[in-house]
Amino acid sequence: MKTREIVLARGVGVDVGGIERELASLWRDASKRSRHHGQVTRACSWNLVVHCADDATFNAARTVVDEAVRYVPSRTLMLKPRPNASVTDGKEVEAWVTAACQAAAGGGKLLCTEEVTIESRGPEGVAHMPALVRALTVPDVPTALYWAGPPPTSSSALNILLAGVDRLVIDTQALPEGVEGDLARLAHVGGLLDGLLLADLTWLRTASLRSVIASLFDAPVGPAPLDRLKRVRIQATRGAVPAAKLLVGWLASRLGW
């Protein structure tokens, strides 16, 4: 069914200490409008924390998040740590809130989600980020950390934000070109915390290709030809090299190489 978006507020600047108060005010306003648009339901099945190292990464991640929350209602925290930025007007941390509802065509219930953007400047501003994340996540729902852009290959870059995180989402397609051992350095990430699940968007994109390859050896062909396999050659564009490496790793694990 086609949906339409009703924006309650987009990018409203707020004092960091007043973020929850501003969100509560937005939902009160939404309730007043409900007689025009339908019953308002504030929905949150996940906390989604998105780390964006630069503005280009932020803009790209915003597009991904806007699409994702249509299917998975979340409280989204968009983080913009800028440790090398100069502090202006004494503001080491600034915040903006956005709230929007998805309404089914023809009226009915509104499912509403919220987004908080936090930008920190200078080392001291960045140091406030983990505490703000912990304070703003909704309790009793799982939390995912989406590290947008090049995945971190150093545990020190991650540990500060991983407290309370259930799932870490990365995209190995964003790894810098020509970096040897890039995937190997990521291997430790999933073991940083007990119970932390690691999800790679590039791995998920290869799912259909892996399914097609596996189907080639369904009955009546069967797996016998694989026993005679001596060499595998994969051709990939430069931007798809991480996906090709993951595909090789999958083949090796399935074939017991």
N, C-alpha and C positions, 0 to 999 in steps of 0.2 A: 504494500500500500504506500502510495506517495506521501511523504511527510513535508511539512513546512516548518521553518524556524521562526520563533518569536524571540527577539533579543530584548532582554530586560535591561542590560547594561553592557557596554563594551569598553574596556580599557579605562575604567574610572579610577583616577588616582586616589589613593587612600594612605593615611598614616599607618605605618607597619603595625602599631599596637591596636589599630582599629579595624583590622581586616575582617574578623569574625562579626563585629558589630555592623559593618557595612553590608556584609552578605545577609545577615539577618534582616536588615532593613529592605534589601532587595526582595527577599521572599515575602515579607509583609506586603510590599507593593504588588507582588505577583498575585497574592491571594485576593487583593482588592480587584484586580483585573480579571479574575477567574470567571466572573459572571459573563464576560465577553468571549473568553477563549476556552472555557471548560475547566474542570477540576485540576488544580496544580498539585503535582507530586514531585517532591524533591528527591531525586534518585542518586544513589551512589553505591555501586557494587565494587568499585576499586578506588584506591588512591593512586594516581598516576603522577609521578615526579619526573620531570623532563629536564635534563642537564644540557644546556646549550652554551658552548664555549665562545661563540661569536654570533653576530647578527645574521649572517647568511644561514648558519645552522639553525638559529631560532626560527627564521621564516620558513625553512623547509620542514622543520619539526612541527610547526604550528599547523601546516596543511595536513600532516599525518594525523595529528591529535584531533583536529576538527572532524575528520572522517571517522576516527576510531570511536569517539564518544557518542556517535549516532547509534552505535550498536552495543557499546559497553558504557553505561552511565558512570561517570567518575567525577571525583574532585581532582582537578588537574593543577599541579604546581609547576609553572614554567620558570626555571631557574636560569638567571643570566649572571653568572659570576664573572666579574671583570677585575681581577687582582691588580692589573697594571693601569687601570683607569684612575684619573685624578678625581678627588672628592670635590663636588661643587655644592655650594651653599650649605656646607656641613652635613650633607646627606650621604651617609655611607650606604644606606639601604633605602630603596624606594619600592613601592608596590602598587599594582593596579588590579582591579577585579573585573571579571566578565561573567555574566550569567545569561543563559539562553535556554529555551524550552523547545522540544520537538512535539509538534501536534499532528495527529493523524488527520488526513483530509476528511472534511465533513464534521470536524469538531471532536469532542470527547476529551479524554484525559491528556494533560500536558506533562511530559516527563522532562524535568529541569535539571541541568547540570551547571557546575560553576568552575571557573578557572581563575587562578591567582598567579600573576606574573611578579616575580621578585628579582630586582636587579641590585647587585651589590658592587661597590667600588672600593678598590684598595684592599690590601691584605686584611685589615681589621673588619671591613665590611663583609668580605668573603667568610671570615671566621664566624660571623653571626648566622650564616646560612643553615647549618645543620640543626641548630636549635629552633629556627623558624619552621623548618620542614617538620620536625617532630611535633611542634605546637599546632600546626595547621592540618595535619593528616587526620582523617576521620577515624575514630577508634572502631575496633571490631570488624573492619573490612581489610582485605589484603592490600598490600602496597607493592607497586611495580616501579622500578627506576629505569627509565629509558634514557640511555646515554647517547644522545643524538650526535651525529658526526663521527669522526674517527674513534673507534673504541679505545678505552684506556688499556695500556699494556703494563701499567705500574699499579701495584696494589695500594700505594700511598695515595694515589689520586682518587681511589674509590672508597677506601675504608671510612672516610669521614662522613659519607652519605649513606652507608649501607645499613646502619642501625635501624632495625624494624622493617627492612625490605624483604619481601618474599620472592620477588622475581626481578632479575636484571635483564634488560632488553638491550641488545646491541645490534649493529649492522656491519658485518665484516666487509661489505662492499665499499664502505667508506675508508678502509685502511689506506694509508699513503702508498703510492706506487713505488715499487723498487725497494721496499723494506724487507730484507731477508728475515725469515723466522718470525714474521708478523703473527701468523696463526698460532705458532708454538708458544709465543709469549702470552697469548690469550688463554692458554689451556688452564692456567692456575686460577682464573677468575671465578669459575664456578665453585671452587673449593674454599673461597674466602670465608664463608659462613656456613654452618651446618643448616641444611634445609633450603639454602638459596638455589633457586632454579635459574638456569641461564637460557635465554631464548635469543636466537640469532635470526634477524629478518632475512638475511641472505639464504640461510639454511631453509627457512620456510618457503622462500621463492622457488627453491629447487624441488619441492615436493612433487609437483606434477611430472617433472622430468624423471625423477627417481621412480615414480610409479610406472611410467611408460617403459623404462628400461627393464624393470622387474617383470612387467607383463609379457615381455618378449620370450621369457622362459617359463611361462605357464604351459599347462598341458595344451596340445599334445607334444610340444617341443621338449619341455622339461629342463632340468638343470644340467643334463649331461654335457652339453657344449661348453659349459663353464669350466669343466675339469680340463679341457684342452686349451684353455685361454693362456696365451703366453705374453701378450702385450696389449695395453690399452692406450689409445691416443685420443686426447681431448683437445679440440680447438676452441679457443675463446677469444673474445675481444679483450682489449687491455683492461677495461672496466669490470670485466667478468672473471678476472683471474682468481679472486677469492672464492667465487662460487665453483670454479673448476677445481680448485684445491679441495674444497669440501666434498665435491663429487668423487674425487679420487680417494679421499679418506673413507667415504661411505663404501665404495667398491672394495677397498682393501679390507674393511671390517667385515663385510658380508661374505667375502671370498676367503677369509682367513689367511691373507697374505702376511 
